[in-house]
Amino acid sequence: MPVSPGTALVTGAARGIGAAVAEAFAREGTPVALLDRDPDVRRAAKRLTTTGARALALVADVADPAEVEAAVAHTEAELGPVTVLANVAGVLRTGGILDLDDADLAHSLAVNATGVWNTGRAAGRRMRERGAGSIVTVASNAAATPRVGMAAYSASKAAAVALTRTLGLELAPQVRCNIVCPGSTDTDMLRSMWPDPTDDRGSEAVVAGNQGEYRLGIPLRRLAEPRDVAAAVLFLASDAARHITMQSVTVDGGATLGG
């Protein structure tokens, strides 16, 4: 699945879906910059370089526009023009609307939505000037389907979807912008919601669903793996999707019944 020549910048790349996305680009031979505020992103980049990939670690906060601008500039200086941006950085704050602190909502919006704003502007400006590029935002199926106890997350991901689509409209025809909406994926974030994050049996309740919380379960009877989501990101970023923009692909095993 050929990706246009240039460099991929992946946010939230220290682990989970972000790390899988970075690995997918690296396997295609695309130089990749891995950005995360967690210093462990250096380990993720080193794992890729040991396989022969060109990879750069960037410790930065997507919620800080100055840090994002510096990171994009550094990426282009080290690896060349950014032609693909994958917005994967995200945080999860669970709890009911009446119970969450204001800070939980603010932090969710800062990373999940403002982060997309910051990276989209920094990379999008450069892409438009060069006349080509692709931006893919990893949001969530919770952006369109209400989830009990996930209002801050859902609202911030819905904002990320709207931002990405508007960016796609404003940057057309030079830059395509699309969204991938995962459902329950086997990551540290999902496991943090289980009684015991180390117990794989926690997936059984997720797959089965919870009628009391209006969760229907997963028809494909399995959690997604990060590489399942990465495959969708890679497709939308590739030349195979050259006539697709402002679209959303849901990767949730049917959990939202195609909604």
N, C-alpha and C positions, 0 to 999 in steps of 0.2 A: 504494500500500500504506500506508494511514493508520496513523500512530503516535499513541498517546495524547498529548494536550496536555501540555506540560511540556518538560523539558530532557534531552538525552542527554549522558552523561559517558562518554568513550571513553579508555581507558588505552592506552599504547603507540602514541600517535597521531602521532608525529613523522614516520613513514614507513610503507611497506609496508601490511600488512592494516589496521592501526589507522588510518592516514590515509585509506584507502579507506572504512572504516566511517564515519568522521567525515564524509567527503564525501557518503556515501549519505544520512545523516541530514539533512545540510544541504540536499541537493537536495529532500528532502521538506518543507522549511520548518521543521525542528525546530532550535531553538537548540542548539548543541553546545559542550561544553567538551572540549578536547583536553589530555590529561595525559600527560606523559612526563618522564623525568629528563634527557633530551637537550634542551638549549636550542633545538635546531632545531624543536621543536614550535611555537615562536613563528612561524616561517616558514609552517608548515602551516596555522596558524590564520589568518594574514594572507592566504593564498591564498583561503581561504573567505570572509573578509570582503570581499575585492575583488569577489566575485560577488554580494554583497548579503546573505550569510548572517550570522546572529548567531553569532559564534564567540569563544571565550575560551581563551587558552593558559595552561596550568598546568605549571610546572616542579616536579615532585615525584617522589619515589621510592615506588612502591607497596609496597615492603618495609618502609617506615617508617610505623607506624600514626598517629603524630602528624601527619606530612605529609599523609597521606591524609585524615584528619579535617579538617584545615585547608583542603585543596583542595575537598572536598565542600561545606563551609560557604561558601567563597568563591564556588563555582559558583552556589549557591542565592541568595546575596546579589546576584550580578551578572545571572544569567540566569533565575532562578526555580527552582521545585522540580525536583529530579532524578527523572524518571519512568522513565528507561532508563539502565541501566549496562551498558556493553560492556567486558568484561575482555579486552583484547587484548595487554597488555604481556607480554613473554616474552623469555627468554634461552636460548641454546643452547650447551652445553658438550659436545663430542664426545670420545669415547675409551672404551676398554674399562673395565669395572668394576675390573679389577686394575691399571689404569694411571692412572685419573683421581685427581687430588688430592682430599682431603676438602673443600677449599674449593670445588671445582667443584660437588660435590653440594650443599653448603650454599647456594651462590649460586643454583643452579637452583631449589631449594626455596623460597628466600626470595622470589624474584621470581615464579615461575610458580605457586606454591601459596599461600604466605603472602600474596602480593599479592592474590590472590582473597579470602582470608580478611579482609584489612584493608578492601578496597573493599566487599566484600559486607556487612560489618558496618556500615560508615559509611553507605552508601547504603541498605541494607536496613532499617535501623532507622527511617530517615526515611520510606521507602516504606510500611512497615507502619503507622506512626502516621497517615499520610494515607490509607491504605486502598487503595493501588494502586501498581503498578510492575512492571517487567520487568527481569530480569538475564540477560544472555547472556555466557557465557564461551567464548572461543576457545581450545580445547585443541589436540589433535593426534590424527591416527589412530594415532600411536605410543603413545598412552595405553592402547590395547587390543591392539596388535599389536607384538610384540618387534622391535626394530631393532638390528642389530649396531652397536656403538659409540655408542649413544644412551641408555644406561641412566639417566643422571642426568636427561636431558630427559624420557624416557618416564615415569619414576617421578614427577617433579614434575607432569607433565600429567595422569597418572592421579589424583594427589591433587587436582588442580584439578577434575576431573570429579566425584569423590566429594564434595568440598566444595560444589560447585554444586548437586548433586542433594539433598544434605542440607539446604542452605539453602532449596531449593524446598519441601521438606517442612515445614520449620519456619516458613516465611513464608506458606504457603498459609492461607486462600484469597486474601489480599490481593496477593501478589507471585508472579509466575511466574518460574521460573529454568530456563534451558535451556543447552545446549552445542552448539557447532559444532566439529567435528573436521576441520580441513583435512589434506590430504596435501601433497605437494610443490607449493609455490606460488612463483611467480617474485618473490622478495624478496631483499633483501641477506642475510638469514639463510641462505636456501637457497644462494645463490651463494657464500657463505663456505666452503661444503663442496666447491666445485669447484676443480680445479687452477688455473684462471684465472677469477676472478669476472667479468671483463669479456667473456669469450668465450661468446657465446650457444650455441655448440655443446655446452656443458656440459649443456644440457637433454637432449641426445640419450641420454646414458647413463642419466639418471634415468628417462626415458620407457621405455627398453628394459629396465631392470631389471638386477639383478646376482645370478645364481644362487649365486655364492659367498657372498653376504651374505643370501641367502633373500629377496631383493626381487623381486617378480613383474613389476614394471613397471606401466605405466598403460594400461589397456585403451582409454581414450579418446584415447590417443596425443598428449597435450599436457599441459603444466604448467597448473595453475590460475593465474589472474591474481588479484591481491588483490580485485578487484571481484566475482569469483565467490564468494568467501568472504563479502564484505560483503553480498551479496544474501541469503545465508542468515541472517546476523545480523539484517538489517532485517526479514525475514519473521518470525522468532521474536519479535522485539520488537514487532511490529505487532499490531493488533486482529485481523488475519486468523488469528493463532495463539492466540486468546484461550482456547482449551481445551487448550492444549499446555503441559505443564510437566514438569520433570525428565527431559526427553528429549534425545537426542544425534543431531545430523544430521552425517553424514560427507560431506565435500566433497573427494574425492580421485580423481575420474575412474575409480573402480573399482579402485584400487590394492590395497585390502584385500579385494577380492572380496565386498563387501557384509557383511564381518564386523564 
